[in-house]
């Protein structure tokens, strides 16, 4: 597995050219490469962080603020830490690395101290993080550079009751497994991760002792199962599997495992647009804590249609307002084609769009002008009363999550770091995500969008998009009671 995460600055030092029968070009470069683009510290109780450095010669580093301390420097690394931040505002500075004309700056920010809660920003996770239903554990994948641009991934489980990090397994232990995106983690500490080594992908579970658990195959299916969500007691899992390869006519089927015994959930006769399934199928994505309500997505072509099962019965999310109609679309070649378009609830690959008790499902209400194209609004569906709530004054945004009592969290849209909190039934905006956290947790948070809140509203998971030299990167952070 090879991956490059270094950032370079190259300065040309000299060039000599001989004009005549031959030309000589000699180039020398000075460069500095860092393995991080930015670092975030908590308000207090931080551990030192090491930055790995690759450079063409002897380099120097300076801190731009007195509260940022350089603890140790070697030929290829520097270790830093920060003083506790008892001010009322987040603070930011830079580490400046220099070598001749080459310079590289590493952005460093620090949150404020909070009284009764811990604010954790684990930006070393690869491809995000997941939280257990009642907020006992957070799971993520941590990459380690072990050679010449070679990365090995480690399975990490954080115990939020003790604030301890447990490195339970790595690709060293099972080289036949290729760790990828985190899927779900139980309150008992069983962490499911995508296994990219499988054809069509699959999932693998790790417990706190590093033991490996594979979801059982559906009888008669060729492909592995993908566990996407887990119940509060850890005994029920939901996800999907394919009966055979998609290229050979296979389909995605929603699957529910009870004590690792798989059962295929009810499938509709037709897809989101009323056609026969032809190039995708339906995946189960998330569920209520007791497993009674499950939501999923239709992935035939451009569908992204959102569906749900309540006590095993299938229905489309937003069925009370959902409409289908045919339109004639210009093909661009002088002819037209008849297509079915839908006004209905949609969802991507999000895994936490349901409230813990299963009453509320969050999504994106899309009113189409062509398949997959249209105006989108945040939407929430009440599974008890089968009623849809659409926030039309927020076009381009999407519903991300909801609490049991109907507080909805709305994401600002593509590449956005803003979040809005609403009272779903009243249709009232309660404030920004930062304001809601300030009111409920008594702290000033960073940017981001809340994607999960535990039933007691004492622990939450959020994400923010960081931008650095290699592009955007999604980082998950969380708030939990400080019971140490």
Secondary structure, 3 states (H helix, E strand, C coil): CECCCCEEEEEEEECCCCCCCCCCCCCEEEEEEECCCEEEECCCCCCCEEEEEEECCCCEEEECCCCEEEEEECCCEEEEEECCCCCCCCEEEEEEEEECCEEEEEEEEECCCCCCEEEECCCCEEEEEEECCCCCEEEEEEEEECCCCEEEEEEEEEECCCCEEEEEEECCCCCCCCEEEEEEECCCCCEEEEECCCCCCEEEEECCCCCEEECCCCCCCCCCCEEEEECCCCCEEEEEEECCCHHHCCCEEEEEEECCEEEECCCCCCCCCCCCCCCCEEEEEEECCCCCEEEEEECCCCCCEEEEEECCEEEECCCCCCEEEEEEEECCCCCEEEEEEEEEEECCCCCCCECCCCCEEEEEEEEEEECCEEEEEEEEEECCCCEEEEECCCCCCEEEEECCCCEEEEECCCCCCCEEEEECCCCEEEEEHHHHHHHHHCCCCCCCEEEEECCCCCCEEEEEEEEECCEEEEEEEEEEECCC
